[in-house]
Amino acid sequence: MSRTSPEDSKYPDVIIEGHDYDGIKEYDNPMPAWWLWIFYATIAWSVFYIAALGAGWIADYDTQLERGKERIAQKQAAAAELAPVIEVNEETLTDLLDDQEALSRGADVYATRCAQCHGAEGQGGIGAPFDDDDWLFADGLVSQFEIIRDGLAAEGMPAHDRMLDDQEIADVTAFINSF
């Protein structure tokens, strides 16, 4: 690598006195113009940003966070309006035991979400079996619904309330009682 001589450069090399270490000398050359322009632009931007923040032209972090929370709440409310609403009680869930459409929907959800742990035929595995009449943690359809919705963390059963709506949980509840 060749070094340009001071005559070839538009800036002469100025050696800083007393800065000679093991034959390496330190030069006092100006920074490149592009670097200086970026540095000055950064200073100008910071002055503008602080002034704009103080004048209210730019929202601060807390304001942006609140706006974001409001948008999330609006989207959750809109999603809740779209989800089917059912009344969860023993009578409603018992009626689903005779509804072939509900059992079919429940079978689809079961195959997707439940069969990995409870077995394709409800015979059990990682999770409890459904093909017997021995319910370990539930004493009725409503409590089965609640276990599917809320889960049983101590037993390794995840909550499905964020993955399934109430109608899907009710359909699965009916389906697992058809084994």
Backbone as a ProteinNet text record, in pm:
[ID]
protein_1_A
[PRIMARY]
MSRTSPEDSKYPDVIIEGHDYDGIKEYDNPMPAWWLWIFYATIAWSVFYIAALGAGWIADYDTQLERGKERIAQKQAAAAELAPVIEVNEETLTDLLDDQEALSRGADVYATRCAQCHGAEGQGGIGAPFDDDDWLFADGLVSQFEIIRDGLAAEGMPAHDRMLDDQEIADVTAFINSF
[TERTIARY]
85.7	0	89.9	65.1	149.3	84.8	166	118.5	141.5	39.5	56.3	147.1	220.6	310.9	234.1	285.2	215.2	193.1	275.4	257.3	135.8	99.5	-13.7	-147.2	-146.6	-267.9	-300.2	-430	-465	-446.2	-428.4	-399.7	-257.6	-175.6	-39.3	-42	42.8	52.7	118.3	48.2	100.4	121.9	245.9	277.8	253.2	184.4	160.6	286.8	343.1	468.4	449.9	546.1	543.8	459	403.7	321	395.6	499.6	580.5	600.6	532.9	540.6	591.3	703.3	763.8	775	805.1	821.4	691.4	581	451.1	419.9	395.1	367.7	219.6	167.1	27	19.9	-69.5	-87.6	-215	-218	-334.2	-394.5	-470.4	-533.8	-681.6	-742.4	-885.1	-969.3	-1089.8	-1179.7	-1233.9	-1278.7	-1337.8	-1462.2	-1488.3	-1602.2	-1735.2	-1749.6	-1875.5	-1904.5	-1800	-1818.5	-1863.9	-1804.2	-1842.2	-1986.7	-2029.5	-2166.7	-2266.7	-2234.9	-2323.2	-2327.4	-2214.6	-2206.9	-2292	-2278.7	-2357.6	-2506.5	-2540.2	-2680.9	-2741	-2662.9	-2710.1	-2737.8	-2650.9	-2672.2	-2798.9	-2814	-2932.9	-3059.8	-3056.8	-3174.4	-3209.3	-3109	-3137.3	-3198.4	-3151.5	-3209.8	-3355	-3381.4	-3518.2	-3605.6	-3555.7	-3634.5	-3673.9	-3581.5	-3611.8	-3714.7	-3698.3	-3795.1	-3932.4	-3936.8	-4064.1	-4131	-4053	-4107.4	-4168.5	-4098	-4149.2	-4272.7	-4280.1	-4394.1	-4513	-4493.1	-4603.2	-4619.5	-4525.9	-4533.9	-4504.6	-4427.2	-4392.7	-4438.5	-4509.4	-4560.4	-4446.8	-4450.3	-4348.2	-4382.9	-4296.1	-4310.8	-4441.6	-4474.1	-4595.1	-4720.2	-4722.4	-4837.4	-4849.3	-4737.3	-4740	-4784.5	-4740.2	-4778.6	-4929.1	-4983.8	-5127.7	-5208.7	-5164.3	-5233.2	-5230.6	-5117	-5106.2	-5199.1	-5207.7	-5297.5	-5443.2	-5478.4	-5615.5	-5647.3	-5551.8	-5574.8	-5588.8	-5508.8	-5519.2	-5655.4	-5700.4	-5830.6	-5943	-5933	-6034.2	-6037	-5920.1	-5914.1	-5965.3	-5935	-5985.7	-6137.8	-6190.4	-6335.8	-6402.1	-6340.9	-6396.5	-6391.6	-6283.4	-6271.8	-6373.4	-6397.3	-6494.4	-6635.7	-6665	-6796.4	-6816	-6707.7	-6717.1	-6727.8	-6674	-6675.6	-6817.7	-6856.9	-6991.6	-7002.2	-7115.3	-7137.7	-7238.1	-7199.3	-7291.4	-7300.7	-7411.4	-7428.9	-7379.9	-7281.5	-7221.7	-7290.4	-7371.1	-7433.4	-7456	-7495.7	-7512.4	-7613.8	-7722	-7827.6	-7776.7	-7709.3	-7656.9	-7555.9	-7466.3	-7364.3	-7425.4	-7528.2	-7596.1	-7665.9	-7724.7	-7789.8	-7690.1	-7565.2	-7463.3	-7426.5	-7453.3	-7422.3	-7503.6	-7619	-7705.1	-7694.4	-7614.7	-7599.9	-7483.1	-7516.1	-7412.3	-7314.1	-7363	-7272.1	-7172	-7221.1	-7132.9	-7031.2	-7073.9	-6980.8	-6876.8	-6918.5	-6824.3	-6721.5	-6769.4	-6676.5	-6583	-6638.6	-6557.9	-6452.7	-6488.5	-6392.5	-6277	-6308.3	-6202.9	-6108	-6164.2	-6081.2	-6001.1	-6066.2	-5997.8	-5877.6	-5897.4	-5788.4	-5672.1	-5703.3	-5599.3	-5530.9	-5607.3	-5553.6	-5534.1	-5610.4	-5614.9	-5554.7	-5565.6	-5528	-5380.9	-5296.1	-5153.3	-5129.1	-5205.1	-5184.6	-5285.3	-5407.9	-5513.5	-5541.2	-5469.9	-5487	-5595.6	-5577.7	-5672.2	-5811	-5816.9	-5944.4	-5981.3	-5913.2	-5942.3	-5886.6	-5791.9	-5737.7	-5635.1	-5596.4	-5498.5	-5358.1	-5264.9	-5124.6	-5056.4	-5008.4	-4955.3	-5068.9	-5182.7	-5300.1	-5391.2	-5490.2	-5584.6	-5669.6	-5714.4	-5802.4	-5945.5	-6017.2	-6157.8	-6249.1	-6191.9	-6274.7	-6326.3	-6305.9	-6364.5	-6454	-6522.5	-6613	-6548.8	-6417.6	-6346.2	-6287.2	-6356.6	-6308.4	-6231.3	-6102.9	-6017.1	-6037.8	-6063	-6062.7	-6194.1	-6291.6	-6416.3	-6535	-6638.1	-6756.3	-6880.9	-6864.3	-6976.6	-6928.5	-7021.1	-6985.3	-6928.4	-6984.4	-6936	-6792.3	-6761.8	-6624.6	-6529	-6574.9	-6491.2	-6462.2	-6567.3	-6551.3	-6448	-6458.1	-6366.5	-6222.7	-6205.4	-6070.4	-6009.9	-6087.4	-6035.7	-6001.9	-6089.9	-6069	-5950.9	-5947.9	-5850.1	-5726.3	-5735.6	-5623.2	-5605.5	-5513.4	-5472.4	-5320	-5262.8	-5117.7	-5043.3	-5093.6	-5024.7	-5020.4	-5114.3	-5119.4	-5062.6	-5019.8	-4962	-5064.1	-5186.8	-5292.6	-5291.8	-5259.8	-5256.1	-5396.5	-5405.8	-5531.5	-5550.3	-5674.6	-5703.8	-5789.8	-5805.1	-5892.2	-5842.5	-5714	-5661.7	-5656.9	-5671.8	-5664.8	-5803.4	-5897.8	-6032.1	-6135.4	-6243	-6351.4	-6443.8	-6539.2	-6626.5	-6705	-6748.7	-6823.5	-6736.2	-6612.8	-6522.1	-6493.8	-6475.9	-6452.6	-6575.7	-6695	-6818.6	-6831.5	-6796	-6802.5	-6705.3	-6585.3	-6488.1	-6536.7	-6595.4	-6650.3	-6753.7	-6841	-6942.7	-6874.5	-6774.9	-6709.3	-6637.9	-6567.2	-6494.1	-6588.6	-6711.9	-6810.3	-6878	-6843	-6901.4	-6814.7	-6699.6	-6612.3	-6675.2
-117.6	0	123.5	208	327.9	442.3	524	639.3	761.9	845.1	968.6	1063	1131.7	1228.2	1354.3	1433	1556.4	1648	1638.7	1724.4	1681.6	1549.6	1498.2	1526	1549.9	1569.9	1718.7	1748.6	1889.5	1935.7	1840.5	1873.6	1826.8	1913.4	1869.6	1788.6	1688	1608	1691.3	1703.7	1777.3	1676.5	1657.8	1560.5	1625.1	1552.6	1600.1	1570.3	1673.5	1660.5	1572.7	1487.3	1403.1	1278	1255.3	1137.2	1043.3	986.3	893	769.2	660.6	537.7	425.9	369.2	260.4	294.1	415.3	457.9	494.2	486	521	662.5	747.6	888.1	917.6	1007.4	1045.9	1177.9	1179.5	1299.5	1371.4	1501.5	1582.3	1630.7	1541.4	1575.5	1604.1	1687.6	1715.4	1592.3	1586.1	1476.9	1498.6	1390.7	1406	1493.2	1565.9	1658.8	1585.1	1467.3	1393.6	1355.2	1323.3	1286.2	1407.8	1522.2	1644.6	1682.7	1668.9	1703.3	1612.3	1484.1	1392.1	1429.7	1464.4	1505.9	1630.3	1731.3	1854.2	1828.4	1741.3	1708	1638	1554.9	1487.5	1588.3	1685.8	1789.6	1869.5	1906.8	1983.5	1901.5	1773.4	1688.4	1678.3	1663.9	1651.2	1778.8	1894.1	2021	2029.7	1994.5	1996.4	1897.9	1777.3	1673.4	1716	1771.4	1816.4	1929.2	2024	2133.5	2080.8	1987.1	1931.3	1850.5	1779.8	1702.4	1796.4	1906.5	2003.8	2075.9	2101	2172.3	2080.7	1948.7	1856.1	1811.7	1843.1	1799.4	1650.4	1598	1456.2	1402.1	1288.4	1229.4	1161.7	1175.1	1108.2	960.3	886.8	741.7	703.6	769.2	733.6	756	863.8	892.4	786.9	752.6	649.3	515.8	484.1	359.5	356.9	466.1	472.6	458.7	526.1	512.3	367.4	302.1	162.2	73.3	97.5	19.4	40.5	164.3	192.5	117.6	115	42.5	-106.6	-161.3	-303.6	-333.3	-247.3	-266.6	-260.3	-168.8	-159	-285.6	-337	-458.8	-579.1	-586	-696.2	-688	-567.9	-551.6	-592.1	-554	-591.3	-742.8	-806	-951.3	-1021.1	-965.9	-1025.4	-1017.8	-912.3	-899.6	-1002.9	-1041.3	-1138.9	-1281.8	-1309.6	-1444.9	-1481.7	-1606	-1646.4	-1649.7	-1602.7	-1598.1	-1707.4	-1792.4	-1895.9	-1888.6	-1934.3	-1940.5	-2077.5	-2076.7	-2202.5	-2247.4	-2354	-2418.3	-2565.4	-2644.6	-2788.7	-2816.9	-2741.1	-2764.8	-2739.1	-2626.3	-2592.8	-2696.7	-2735.9	-2834.5	-2972.3	-3006.9	-3135.1	-3139.4	-3028	-3021.4	-3046.5	-3005.4	-3026.3	-3173.4	-3256.9	-3399.9	-3467.8	-3411.1	-3467.7	-3390.9	-3285.2	-3201.6	-3254	-3315.9	-3378	-3275.4	-3156.6	-3051.4	-3011.8	-2996.1	-2959.7	-3069.7	-3195.4	-3306.6	-3311.7	-3280.9	-3279.3	-3166.7	-3048.2	-2937.2	-2971.4	-3031.7	-3072.4	-3175.2	-3268.5	-3368.7	-3303.1	-3202.6	-3131.4	-3059.5	-2989.8	-2918.6	-3018.8	-3130.3	-3232.9	-3288.1	-3317.9	-3373.1	-3274.9	-3146.7	-3044.6	-3011.9	-2997.8	-2944.9	-3048.3	-3156.6	-3242.7	-3381.4	-3435.1	-3573.9	-3601.4	-3501.2	-3523	-3572	-3521.8	-3559.9	-3664.4	-3657.1	-3743.9	-3863.9	-3876.9	-3989.9	-3965.2	-4022.7	-4002.1	-4056.6	-4162.7	-4223	-4193.6	-4093.9	-4057.9	-4156.5	-4241.2	-4345.5	-4293.3	-4168.3	-4111.1	-4123.8	-4080.3	-4077.1	-3986.2	-3873.8	-3772.6	-3718.6	-3696.7	-3646	-3759.3	-3726.3	-3824.5	-3885	-4010.1	-4072.6	-4019.9	-4027.4	-3987.3	-4106.1	-4221.2	-4335	-4417.6	-4368.8	-4433	-4331.3	-4373.7	-4282.5	-4224.9	-4237.5	-4190.8	-4052.4	-3948.2	-3811.9	-3770.9	-3743.6	-3714.5	-3574.4	-3477.8	-3338.8	-3265.9	-3333.9	-3266.3	-3348.1	-3278.7	-3348.7	-3313.8	-3257.7	-3224.4	-3155	-3129.8	-3067.9	-2927.2	-2850.3	-2713.6	-2716.2	-2805	-2811	-2862.9	-2951.8	-2995	-2876.3	-2799.4	-2678.6	-2585.6	-2563.8	-2472.3	-2523.9	-2656.6	-2712.5	-2691.8	-2712.5	-2690.7	-2542.8	-2456.4	-2312.7	-2262.8	-2299.4	-2243.6	-2330.8	-2458.9	-2550.1	-2595.8	-2688.1	-2736.2	-2734.1	-2624.5	-2607.2	-2714.6	-2753.5	-2853.3	-2989.3	-3016.7	-3145.3	-3136.4	-3018.2	-3001.7	-2972.7	-2945.7	-2914.6	-2764.7	-2722.5	-2579	-2519.9	-2392.6	-2320.1	-2297.6	-2311.5	-2294.1	-2170.5	-2084.9	-1968.9	-1869.8	-1868.3	-1776.1	-1839	-1972	-2041.6	-2076.8	-2095.1	-2137.8	-2042.4	-2021	-1940.5	-2031.9	-1973	-2050.1	-2157.6	-2128.9	-2228.1	-2348.7	-2324.4	-2436.3	-2518.8	-2452.6	-2525.2	-2607.6	-2551.7	-2625.1	-2745.6	-2729.8	-2841.2	-2952.5	-2916.9	-3017.6	-3086.4	-3010.8	-3069.7	-3176	-3143.3	-3242.1	-3361.7	-3336.2	-3444.6	-3541.5	-3491.3	-3582.4	-3667.2	-3622.4	-3702.4	-3805.2	-3805.4	-3903.5	-4027.6	-4031.9	-4150	-4266.4
0	0	0	-91.3	-100.7	-25.2	29.7	106.4	20.5	15.2	-63	13.1	-59.1	4	38.2	131.9	168.6	48.4	-52.7	-170.1	-251	-249.5	-326.3	-256.8	-129	-51.9	-43	-34.2	-19.3	124.3	218.4	356.9	388.8	434.9	469.8	599.7	607.9	729.4	838.2	948.8	1063.2	1173.8	1211.8	1315.6	1451.4	1536.7	1672	1751.7	1807.8	1881	2004.2	2028.8	2147.6	2131.6	2014.5	1990.1	1896.5	1943.5	1864.8	1950.5	1914.2	1990.4	1900.3	1931.4	1855.6	1707.5	1677.9	1539.8	1470.7	1541.9	1483.9	1527.1	1427.7	1457.1	1435.6	1518.1	1507.7	1432.5	1334.9	1254.2	1295.3	1277.7	1309.5	1178.7	1112.8	986.1	1010.4	930.2	947.5	908.9	968.1	935	794.3	728	594.3	600.9	494.6	491	506.9	444.5	454.9	599.8	674.9	814	893.6	866.7	937.3	907	779.3	743.4	815.7	825.5	898.3	1046	1103.1	1242.3	1266.6	1179.1	1194.3	1171.8	1077.2	1053	1175.5	1241.6	1362.5	1473.8	1487.6	1588.2	1556	1428.2	1387.6	1411.6	1377.7	1397.9	1546.5	1632.1	1774.7	1830.7	1784.5	1829.3	1783.2	1656	1603.8	1680.2	1704.7	1770.6	1911.7	1987	2122.9	2120.2	2024.4	2012.9	1972.5	1876.4	1830.3	1940.4	2019.3	2130.2	2234	2263.4	2359.3	2308.4	2177.1	2119.6	2094.9	2109.4	2088.5	1944.1	1857.8	1717.6	1704.6	1798.3	1800.7	1935.9	1931.6	2055.6	2131.4	2262.7	2344.2	2360.1	2424.4	2437	2505.5	2615.5	2689.6	2606.3	2530.4	2445	2335.2	2273.3	2169.6	2227.7	2348.1	2413.1	2440.4	2488.9	2515.3	2386.4	2280.5	2151	2103.8	2120.2	2081.3	2161.2	2291.1	2376.5	2335.3	2299.5	2255.8	2127.1	2032.9	1906.8	1931.7	2022.6	2054.3	2116.5	2208	2271.8	2169	2073.8	1968.6	1883.5	1849.5	1767.5	1845	1974.7	2055.5	2067.6	2082.4	2091.5	1960.4	1847.7	1717.4	1698.7	1742.2	1730.4	1820.6	1938.2	2030.6	1973.1	1899.2	1837.5	1728.1	1660	1552.1	1603.4	1721.4	1776.2	1817.9	1788.1	1829.4	1981.3	2029.4	2173.6	2208.1	2300.6	2346.3	2497.1	2545.8	2690.2	2734.6	2821.5	2865.4	2993.4	2979.5	3095.2	3059.7	3154.6	3132.9	3021.7	3018.7	2919.7	2778	2757.6	2624.8	2578.5	2668.4	2631.9	2610.5	2685.9	2667.8	2532.2	2489.6	2357.8	2245	2264.7	2160.6	2144.3	2243.7	2233.9	2124.3	2088.5	1984	1852.4	1848.8	1728.9	1644.8	1530.6	1447.3	1390.1	1359	1309.3	1418.1	1539.6	1650.6	1675.3	1669.9	1689.9	1578.1	1456.3	1343.1	1358.9	1396.1	1421.1	1536.8	1641.3	1756.1	1717.8	1627.6	1580.9	1506	1425.1	1351.4	1447.3	1544.9	1642.2	1725.3	1763.6	1843.2	1766.3	1638.9	1557.9	1546.7	1542.8	1528.1	1659.3	1766.8	1892.4	2003.6	2002.8	2121.2	2100.1	1978.5	1953.6	1982.4	1971.9	1996.4	2138.8	2233.8	2373.8	2422.6	2375	2426.8	2337.3	2226.6	2136.1	2033.8	1915.2	1805.2	1838.3	1918.7	1955.9	2101	2161.1	2299.6	2400.2	2356.7	2443.9	2543.3	2532	2623.7	2568.6	2643.6	2605	2705.2	2656.2	2747.2	2833.6	2770.2	2840.9	2884.4	2963.3	3017.2	2905.2	2923.2	2823	2834.9	2721.3	2719.6	2691.3	2659.9	2619.1	2736.7	2857	2973.6	3044.9	3144	3215	3340.9	3353	3471.7	3443.6	3486.8	3466.9	3591.9	3575.3	3689	3745.9	3659.1	3704.9	3678	3618.1	3582.7	3632.4	3676.5	3725.6	3645.2	3529	3442.9	3317.7	3228.1	3100.6	3117.6	3209.5	3230.5	3282.2	3375.5	3426.4	3319.1	3230.8	3118	3025.8	2998.1	2916.5	2978.3	3108.6	3178.4	3176.8	3186.9	3182.2	3043.8	2939.5	2803.4	2784.8	2831.6	2815.6	2899	3028.2	3121	3140	3104.3	3119.9	3262.8	3279	3411	3410.7	3452	3443.1	3520.7	3636.3	3718.6	3649.6	3560	3490.4	3348.7	3307.8	3174.3	3065.9	3104.1	3007.9	2981.5	2856	2827.7	2816.7	2842.8	2822.8	2673.3	2628.5	2486.2	2459.4	2560	2544.1	2439.6	2411.5	2310.4	2172.4	2166.6	2038.2	1984.5	2073.4	2035.2	2092.3	2017.2	2073.3	2154.6	2222.1	2311.3	2236.2	2114.7	2037.4	2005	1966.4	1936.3	2061.4	2174.2	2299.9	2336	2316.1	2344.9	2251.7	2124.6	2029.9	2069.1	2110.9	2154.4	2281	2370.8	2493.2	2458.2	2364.6	2320.8	2254.1	2170.7	2098.8	2192.4	2291.6	2379.8	2466.2	2476.7	2549.5	2460.5	2331.4	2239.4	2225.5	2290.9	2281.6	2354.9
[MASK]
+++++++++++++++++++++++++++++++++++++++++++++++++++++++++++++++++++++++++++++++++++++++++++++++++++++++++++++++++++++++++++++++++++++++++++++++++++++++++++++++++++++++++++++++++++

